[in-house]
Amino acid sequence: HPRIQAVAADQLQRMNSNTRYLHPAQIAFAEKIASYMPEPLLVCFFVNSGSEANELSLRLARAHSGGKDMITPDHGYHGNTTGCIDISAYKFNAKGGVGPSDWVHLVEVADDYRGRFRRGEANIAQKYADLVDEALANISARGGKLAGFIAETFPSVGGQIIPPKGYLSAVYEKIRKAGGVCIADEVQTGLGRLGDYFFGFEQQGAVPDIVVLGKPIGNGHPLGVVVTTKEIADSFAKGPEFFSTFGGSTLSCRTGLEVLNIVEDERLQKNAKQMGDKLLAGLHGLQGKYEIVGDVRGCGLFIGLDLVTDLSTREPGTALADYIKNRMREHRILMGSEGPYDNILKIRPPMTIENEDIDYILEVMDKVLDEAQSLMGL
């Protein structure tokens, strides 16, 4: 973005420092982030990436709770550092993975299309939240102590899941009652991408104890942020001093602040809402046209298409997803495939996307879905 280019170029002509030294850029960035957060989330730690931010969130939770054990949804992903891989089933249960550590306890993803509790059933948010009880019992049985619960507020690599409303708030209540800390990984969902909500935890009616922000906050510049309460920060401050050489640099802080200003000035959250609604409506139309589209779900510009080879059994269309994402790429449209079966198209366009872009996505998707359905003999 031209404004980010200008800010970065200006700061590169000035002194570089980090959070060991007070500077107006750090204060301005922290105050801006805190303005989006519910109380009592007031303290910011600046780091280099979402991985480093999630690593720090584990240390914060353990310092405050005195525990080590973590509860996390299955097939989650929180980064590529050692501690983050330990809590990322997407990695430790993958081919060549080492499996879960004894202090990591998985719960089923709150997937109301493929999970054990399905859309339309009564009280499914509470039913999925109650699955945490078994994990808490397992911690007690092994003589462990709970540190906290960490989840992508909307599981992305788990399949672009929109949890039933109220799920996270119900989970948080259980975790806090057991003495743990609640961590919301908002790397994929934060900063207005969801349209109606600036953060995913707002849609869930929940207030985390720690919020993690990653790559979007830097718009290409390596930057991550951890936001927490004064009480948790004070517990952490009793241990060794913490700082990040580049995360809290003057360059990083000015860049992050400009990103937030652009999101506001260009009304990108409103754009995510309008363009997301248009894209979802078009995809729902295609769902009615093609039997290989089992489910369309999303919020703003966070959208998933669950592809199937059989609508009634919901047999995952792994080969379909592979074919479609590569055909879309040949038309210069990039999307990924995720989920335990790698059959869910992950659609997360830039927040600057415009009407003509949406029209093009839907036009190409229509053709490619037709091709895929024909080639599979479906």
N, C-alpha and C positions, 0 to 999 in steps of 0.2 A: 504494500500500500504506500502511495507517495508520502503520506504523513509519517508513516513509520520509518521510511527511508530518510526523511529529513531529520527526525529526532535522533536516529542512530548516527547519522553523519555528523550532526552537531556535537553529540556527546563524545564521539570518537576523537574529537579535537580537544577534549578536556581531560581532566584527571580521572583515573579509574580507582575506585575504592570499594570496599564491601561493608557489611553491617557491623564490623568492629568499629567503624567510624561513623558518627552521625552525619547525615546529609539530607537536605530537603527532599531529594528525589525519593528516598526510601520512605520518609514520613508521608509524603503525598500519595504514594502508591498504596501504602498500608491503610491510610484513611479512606481511600477510594474503595478498596476491597471491603473494608469493614462496613461501608455504607450500604452494601448489598446484603449483608449478613444479619440474621436475627440475633438479638441478644441471647446469650452472653458471648457470642463469638467475636472477640475483639483483638486477639493477638495473632500477628502474622509472622511466619518464618518463610524466608525466601531461599529457594534452592534451584538446582539446574534442570530438573526434569520431574515428570510424574513419578518415575521410579524412585528417585531420591526423596520425593515428598512422601510417598507411601512408606518407605523405609523409616523416615522420621516419625510418621504417625504411629508406627509400631513402638518406637522408643518412648514416645509421649504416653501412649496407653499403658505401657508397662511401668513407667515411672510413677504414674498417677494411681494405678490400681494395685501395684505390687504383685500382679500375676504375670503369667507368660502365655497361657493358652489362648488361642484365637478361634472364633467361629466365623465361617465364611461360606457363602453359597457355592455349590459345585460349579465347575467350568468357568470360574471367575479368572480375571487377569488383572494384576496390579503392578507389573513392571518386570524388569530383567535383572535386578540385583539379587543377591543371595536370599535376603529376607523376603523380598517380594515374590520370588519364585516359590518359596516355602508356603506362601498363602495363596498361590495361584494354581488351582487344579487344572486349568487349561494348559499349564506347563508341566507340573509334576506328575500328572496322569497321562501325559502324551507319550508317544513312542520314544523310548530312550529315557523317559523320566524316572525319577527315583521313588515316586509315590509320596504319600503324605507323611510328615513328621508326626510324632506322637502327640505334639501339642497343638496340632491343627485338626479342627473338627468341621466336617462338611455338612451342610444342610441342602435339601433339594431347592433348586431354583423355583421361584414363584411364577412358573410358566403356565398360564391358564389355557393354553392350547394343547400342549403336549404333556403337562405334568399330571400328577395323580388327582388333582382337583381341577375341574374344567370350568370354563366360562359359563355362567348361567347358574351354577350351583350356589347355594346359600352360604354366606360367611366364609368365602374361600380365602380372603385376606387373613382372617384369624386362623383358619385351618393351616395355611402355610406357615404362619408365624409360630404356631404351636409345635412345629417340627423342631424348633430350637430347643424345646424341653429335653429331647433325647440327647442333644449335644451337651447341654448343661449337666445332665446326669452322667454322661461319659467322663466329663472333666472331674466330677466329684469322685467317680469310681476309680479313676487312675491316681487320685490324690493330688490333682493339679489345682491351679487357681486361675480363674478367668482374667484375662487382660482386656478383651474386648471383642467386638463384632465389626468386620469390615466387609463392605459390599459396594460394587458399582450400583448406584441408585437405580439405574435401568441397566441390567446386565447386557453388555454389548457383544462380547465374544461368546456369551452364552446363548445368543440368538436374537438380539434386538428385542429384549423382553420388556414389556410394560407391566410391572407388578400390579396386582389388584390394589386399588386405593385403600390406604390404611395399613398395608402390610408392614412397611418399615416402622411406623409409629408403634405398632403392636410388638414388633421384635425389639425395638429400643427399650420399651418398658420392661421386658423380660431381662434384657442384658443389664440395665441399670440396677434392677432389683437384685441381680446376682453380683453386683460390684464391678461390672465392666464398663468400658468406654465405647461409645458408638462412633464409628468412622464412616463417612460418606465419601466415596471416590467419585468425584464429579468431573473427572478428566474428559469423558466423552459427552457429558450431558449439560455442563455448565455454560454460563455466559449468554443465556437467551436462546440457545439452539432449540429448546423445546417449545418456543413460541409463547404459550400461555404462562410459562414459568421460567424464571431466570436460572433456577437450579432444580434438579430432579426431586430433592427432598421436600420442596414446596408442594409438588404435586401429591406427595405421600402424606402431607400434613405432619411431618416429622421435623424435629430440630436436632441435628447431630451434635456431638461433643467436639468432633474434629472434621473439617472439610478439606479435601485434597483437590487441588487444581493442577493441571499439567499443560501440555503443549499448546492448546488454543490460547492461553493467556499471553503467550509470546508471539503468536501468529507467525511462527517460523524461527523465532529467536529462542534458544534453549532456556526455558524458564518454568519453574513450578512453584506452587505456594501451598503452605499448610496454614490453616486458620483454626484457632482453638480458643478455649476460655482462659481467663487469667489464672484460675485455679489449677488447670492442667499445666499451663506454662510454668507456674510457680513450682509445681512438683518436679518438673523436668529441670528447672534451674538449680535444684539442689545437687545435681550431678555435674559431670564435666561440661565446660563451656561448649556451646555449639555455634558455628557459623559456617556459611557456604561461600567459598572464595568468589564465585561468579554469580550465583543465584541472587545475591543481594547487591550486586554491583550497580553503580550509577547508571550504566548502560541498560542493564536488565530492567531496573525499576522504571526508568523513563519510557522504555519500550512497552512494558506491561501497562503502565498508566495510559499511554496513547492508545493501546488496543481497546481498553475499556471506554475511553472517550469516543473512539470511532464507533463502537457498538451503539453508544447512546446517540451520537450526532447523526449517524446514518440510519438510525431506527432499525437496526438489524434484527432485534427481537421481534418487532412487528412484522418485518419481512419474512422471518422464519415461520411465523404463524400463518401469514397469508399464502406464501408459496408452499408451505407444508400441507395446508388444507387442500390446496389445488392438486398437489401431487398425490396425496392420499385418495382424494375423490377419483382421480383418474385411474389409480391402481386398483381401487375397489371395482371400477368399471371393467378393468381387464380381468379381475378375479371372476366376475360373472361370465366372462367369455372363454376362459381357459381353465380346464379341470386340473391342470398341474399347479395352479396357485391355491394352496390350501388355506393360507391365512395372510391377511394384510394387517399390519399393526404399526402404530407409530404415534408420535407426538411432535409437532413442529417438523423440523428437518432431521429427525431421528426415526428412521423407518426400516421395517423388516418385511420381507416376503418369504413365507415358509412354503417351499416347493415340495410337492408330493408326486408319487407315481400312482397313488390310489387315494381318492378323496375320503372314502369310507374308513379305511384303515389308517390313513395318515402316514403311509409308508414314505420315509424321507427320500426326496429326489436329489441325492448327492450329485449324481452325474448331470442332472438338469442344471443345478446351480453352477457347476463347473463350465458347462457349455455356454450358459447365458452370460455369465460375467465376462467370459473371454470374447464373446460376440459383441457385447456392449463396448468393451475396450476397443475393438476394431472400429467402432463408430465414435471413438474418442470420449466415451462415457465410462468413468472409473467407479466400480463398486466392488465390495468384497463378498466373501461367503463365510458364514460363521455358524455357531451352534455345535452341539455334540456330534451331529451327523454331517456337518459342513453343508447343509442344504438350505440355509437361510441367506437370502441376499441382503447385504447390509448397505443401506442407501443413506448417505449423510452428505448431501451437497454443501458447497460453500454457502455461508449465510448471506452472501451477496447475490445469490442466484436470482434470476429474473424470469418473467412470464414466458419469454420465448424459449428459455432453457428448459423449463418444465414441459412445454409443448414438445420439444425435441426428445426429451427423455421418454415421454409417454408414446410418442410416435415410433421411436426405435424399439422400445420395450414390446410394443404390440407386435411388431414384425418378428422380433427374436423369440418371443413366447410361442408364436405360431410355428416358427421353424423348429423349436425344441420339441413341441408337442408332436409335430409330424414325424420328426426324426426318431423319437422314442416309440413311435407307433401307438400313441395314446389318443 
